[in-house]
Amino acid sequence: MPTVLDGKHVVLGVCGSIAAYKSVDLASKLVQLGALVDVVMTDGATRFVGPISYQGITHRPVVTDLFSPSSELSMDHVALAQKADIVLIAPATANVVAKLACGLADDALTATVLATNAPIAIAPAGDANMFGNPVTKANLDTLRKRGVHVIGPVTGRLASGMVGEGRLEAPERIIGHVRMLIGKSGDLAGAKVVVSAGGTQEPIDPVRYVGNRSSGKMGFAIAEAARDRGAAVTLITSPVSIAEPVGVKRVDVRTALEMRDAVLAASKDADLLVMSAAVADFRPEAPVQEKIKRRAEERLELKLVRNPDIIAEASGRRLVKIAFAVETSNLLENARAKLDSKNVSLVVANDVTKPGVGFGTDTNQVTIVAPDGSVEEVPLMDKFGVAQRVLDRAATLLKTRKS
Ligand code: PMT
């Protein structure tokens, strides 16, 4: 499924840092996501990695010299700068940070940055003392004030063996920032979107709970896709083992009651609520404080009480609500009943008895049911693709909702 990077021109600036080798992987990942990547290297960068590595990955010429006759920049100093949808420098050294802060343009990379109107993102990397130096800090602040998006550096083991702040942010996370910046003017720009994910855990005793097999993948994909389309996203999740997308506000909860509080609070001034969490309809009535011990009796009875229906309760002045629904039979009939009982604009039903559908899978196949009786069948595809199809419908609902 195409991402927001598909067909976008990314100018990737590389500076002379040992972390330059990581930007080869970064270039590869950007290309795999559909970006057209033009690499511009400083002289220092070419001492660490050969331009041929980038050329092989991007299938495009690599610019290393402002004055080279073969350089696109030599014919038109601003060619790449004008074409760029974003200029990303990763790794950015303290030296290049200083040049950018002063507005210097004495090589192909700094000339490109000075000439572009595209968003600029830099991911610094280098020695902790160089980045801790007040002059570098001041230079980074200057760049931030001018609207440059600074990614990292992060704390960890550095090439010198020291542990400190100076490591290049992970390529996946750098790409998350790039997607967020490129998506800022998407069709959900300005929208506040709340997404719930994962399966709630209802305690029986301190070590056991009533739960389900939700991995959070569907909800996290919706959050990522909404972020890519310019929304401000709050992701309310039960414990899952995946990292939240860059730029998304994560709220951790465990039980249905905690999820209810978080969803109701976040939805008050939101535009869209997508409940993809598998919320327990019932919880143990009286969880015990001590671990329940093995005993002689053959049976142990657990009394359950009903949880509130969160999505039915959620309300906001202009809130559009979309419910996912797990079905194992009579999918359409059950989904239509949920439109009414949950008071939602759409139900996205998945038949979890089918292979590749529902809990824990990387793919999903859903049927989107609307109050006007229309039914949209979305074929089996990755969860990010399903998220995009659901958000296509959400974007239309947001445009046509009454004020
Ligand atoms: O997380 P994954 O492994 O990727 O799996 C994805 C998924 C299968 C969990 C997801 O695609 C999905 O179907 N989520 C909804 C699961 C569910 O709870 O279905 P339901 O039919 O029981 O509930 C319908 C809707 O009411 C859901 O939006 C649910 O969040 C909401 N609900 C349910 C109970 C409750 N007490 N409060 C609620 O708000």
Residues whose N, C-alpha, C, O or C-beta is under 5 A from the ligand:
A	BS01	PMT	G198 R213 S214 S215 G216 K217 M218 M275 S276 A277 A278 V279 A280 D281 N307 P308 D309 I310 I311 A323 F324 A325 V326 N350 G358 F359 G360 T361
